[in-house]
Amino acid sequence: MIFILPTDTCYWIGCYTDNIEDYKRIYEIKNRSFSKPLAIFLNNFDEIEKYAYISEKQLDFLKKYNHPFTVLLKIKDKKLIEKLPNKDNYKKIAFRIADNIVLKNYTKKWPIFLTSANFSWELEMYNNLDLKNKFKNYLEEVEIDDTIKEIPINKPSNIFEFIDDNDKNNVNIKYLRKNY
């Protein structure tokens, strides 16, 4: 199943990480290049340790981080990507944590691949009615969650990765995109 869900930044389109056909279909719907990997949403912070390499200090940093974020981490559990047609593009994976009840409900079953719910090179979407109009040709195969009708227009998440974990007192990060 492919679904469109509200996040803390905009609406995103996604599927469960165990459904490779839906994963490929998201790329087709969005006209997205397979060279651009999708992010993975997890239900909670504890799941990060299951799927990626992260230190306790880095995990504590993420738990206290007070802005929407996407963190790039080296993957530990290769089962998430081993069957993907573009698995070689996943040197690191962009992880996000479910931030609302809708996402938490969807990620209870399994992590989900997600990307912004728009066509490639178009602006993000924040309104449920706009989504239905934009994706009207795909509504038989795409479920749009109606729990939240509109999301306030927000800045995109900060994207960063951890660097130089040798410092015992500090977490060093490299921002790839910083909006807050």
C-alpha positions as CSV (number, residue, x, y, z in Angstrom):
1,M,0.0,0.0,0.0
2,I,1.2,3.5,-0.8
3,F,0.0,6.3,1.4
4,I,0.3,10.0,1.9
5,L,0.8,11.2,5.4
6,P,1.2,14.4,7.3
7,T,4.6,15.1,9.0
8,D,6.0,18.0,10.9
9,T,7.1,19.7,7.7
10,C,4.7,18.8,4.9
11,Y,2.8,15.8,3.4
12,W,4.9,12.8,2.4
13,I,4.2,9.8,0.2
14,G,5.5,6.4,1.3
15,C,5.2,2.7,1.7
16,Y,6.3,0.0,4.1
17,T,9.9,-1.0,3.7
18,D,8.9,-4.6,3.0
19,N,7.0,-3.7,-0.2
20,I,9.5,-3.3,-3.0
21,E,6.8,-2.9,-5.7
22,D,5.2,0.0,-4.0
23,Y,8.7,1.5,-3.4
24,K,9.3,1.4,-7.2
25,R,5.8,2.8,-7.9
26,I,6.5,5.9,-5.7
27,Y,9.4,6.7,-8.0
28,E,7.1,6.3,-11.0
29,I,4.3,8.4,-9.6
30,K,6.7,11.2,-8.6
31,N,8.9,10.9,-11.7
32,R,11.8,10.7,-9.3
33,S,15.3,9.5,-10.2
34,F,16.4,6.3,-8.6
35,S,19.7,8.0,-7.8
36,K,17.8,9.8,-5.0
37,P,17.2,7.4,-2.1
38,L,14.1,7.7,0.1
39,A,14.1,8.5,3.8
40,I,13.0,6.0,6.4
41,F,10.6,6.9,9.1
42,L,10.8,5.0,12.4
43,N,8.3,4.8,15.2
44,N,10.6,6.0,17.9
45,F,14.2,6.7,18.8
46,D,14.9,3.2,20.1
47,E,14.5,1.8,16.6
48,I,17.4,3.7,15.3
49,E,19.8,1.5,17.1
50,K,18.2,-1.5,15.4
51,Y,18.6,-0.2,11.9
52,A,21.7,2.0,12.0
53,Y,25.0,2.6,13.7
54,I,24.7,5.3,16.3
55,S,26.4,6.0,19.6
56,E,24.6,6.6,22.8
57,K,25.8,10.2,22.8
58,Q,24.5,10.8,19.3
59,L,21.1,9.2,20.2
60,D,20.8,11.5,23.3
61,F,21.6,14.5,21.0
62,L,18.7,13.5,18.6
63,K,16.3,13.0,21.5
64,K,17.0,16.6,22.7
65,Y,17.1,18.2,19.2
66,N,14.2,20.6,19.1
67,H,13.7,21.1,15.3
68,P,12.4,18.8,12.6
69,F,15.4,16.8,11.4
70,T,16.6,14.1,9.1
71,V,19.8,12.4,10.1
72,L,22.1,10.4,7.8
73,L,23.5,7.2,9.3
74,K,25.3,4.1,8.2
75,I,22.9,1.3,7.9
76,K,23.2,-1.7,10.2
77,D,20.3,-3.8,9.1
78,K,20.9,-4.4,5.3
79,K,17.6,-6.2,5.0
80,L,15.9,-2.8,4.7
81,I,17.7,-2.2,1.4
82,E,18.9,-5.5,0.0
83,K,16.1,-5.9,-2.5
84,L,15.9,-2.3,-3.7
85,P,16.7,-1.6,-7.3
86,N,18.9,1.3,-6.3
87,K,20.4,-0.3,-3.1
88,D,23.9,0.9,-4.1
89,N,22.8,4.5,-3.6
90,Y,22.2,3.9,0.1
91,K,25.7,4.4,1.5
92,K,23.9,6.2,4.4
93,I,20.2,6.3,5.1
94,A,18.2,9.4,5.9
95,F,16.2,8.6,9.1
96,R,13.4,10.5,10.6
97,I,11.3,9.7,13.7
98,A,7.5,9.7,13.7
99,D,6.4,13.0,15.2
100,N,2.7,12.7,15.3
101,I,0.0,10.2,16.1
102,V,-0.7,9.5,12.4
103,L,2.9,8.6,11.7
104,K,3.2,6.6,14.9
105,N,0.2,4.5,13.9
106,Y,1.6,3.8,10.5
107,T,5.1,3.0,11.8
108,K,3.9,0.6,14.5
109,K,3.8,-2.3,12.0
110,W,7.0,-1.6,10.0
111,P,9.4,1.3,9.1
112,I,8.2,3.2,6.1
113,F,10.0,4.7,3.1
114,L,8.9,8.3,2.7
115,T,9.6,11.3,0.5
116,S,7.7,14.6,0.0
117,A,4.3,14.2,-1.6
118,N,4.8,16.1,-4.7
119,F,6.0,15.5,-8.2
120,S,9.8,15.9,-8.6
121,W,10.8,19.5,-8.9
122,E,7.5,20.8,-7.6
123,L,6.8,22.5,-4.2
124,E,5.8,20.5,-1.1
125,M,2.1,20.2,-0.3
126,Y,0.4,21.2,2.9
127,N,-3.3,20.9,2.2
128,N,-5.3,17.7,1.9
129,L,-7.6,19.0,-0.9
130,D,-4.6,20.0,-3.0
131,L,-3.2,16.5,-2.5
132,K,-6.4,14.9,-3.7
133,N,-6.4,17.1,-6.8
134,K,-2.7,16.6,-7.5
135,F,-2.8,12.8,-7.0
136,K,-6.4,12.2,-8.4
137,N,-5.0,9.9,-11.2
138,Y,-3.5,7.7,-8.5
139,L,-6.2,7.6,-5.8
140,E,-7.0,4.0,-6.4
141,E,-3.5,3.0,-5.5
142,V,-2.7,5.8,-3.0
143,E,-4.3,6.2,0.4
144,I,-4.4,9.8,1.6
145,D,-4.7,9.9,5.4
146,D,-7.5,12.4,6.3
147,T,-6.7,12.7,10.0
148,I,-5.1,16.1,9.5
149,K,-6.6,18.3,6.8
150,E,-3.9,20.9,6.6
151,I,-0.4,21.4,7.8
152,P,1.0,24.8,8.6
153,I,3.6,25.8,6.0
154,N,6.9,25.0,7.6
155,K,10.5,25.1,6.7
156,P,12.0,21.7,5.6
157,S,13.8,19.7,8.2
158,N,17.4,20.2,9.0
159,I,19.5,17.5,7.4
160,F,22.8,16.5,9.0
161,E,25.2,13.7,9.7
162,F,27.5,13.0,12.6
163,I,31.2,13.4,12.2
164,D,34.3,12.8,14.3
165,D,32.8,10.7,17.2
166,N,36.1,10.8,19.0
167,D,35.2,13.8,21.2
168,K,33.9,12.4,24.5
169,N,32.1,15.6,25.5
170,N,30.5,16.9,22.3
171,V,28.5,15.6,19.3
172,N,29.9,17.0,16.1
173,I,27.6,17.3,13.2
174,K,27.8,18.4,9.6
175,Y,24.7,20.1,8.2
176,L,23.7,19.3,4.7
177,R,20.7,21.6,5.0
178,K,20.0,24.0,7.9
179,N,16.8,25.9,8.2
180,Y,16.5,26.4,12.0
